[in-house]
Amino acid sequence: MMSTKSTYGNQIRIDQYSSQNISNFGKIGMIIYLLANRLSFQS
């Protein structure tokens, strides 16, 4: 019981960490996407 419980806790921690990374990467990706669109419109 104890081992499965700790593994479950680690899984939740990993899920929260990965979701934060995805949201940060999404913001950076949107900025790059908007900048690329502006550059392509100007040319």
Secondary structure, 3 states (H helix, E strand, C coil): CHHHHHHHHHHHHHHHHHHHHHHHHHHHHHHHHHHHHHHHHHC
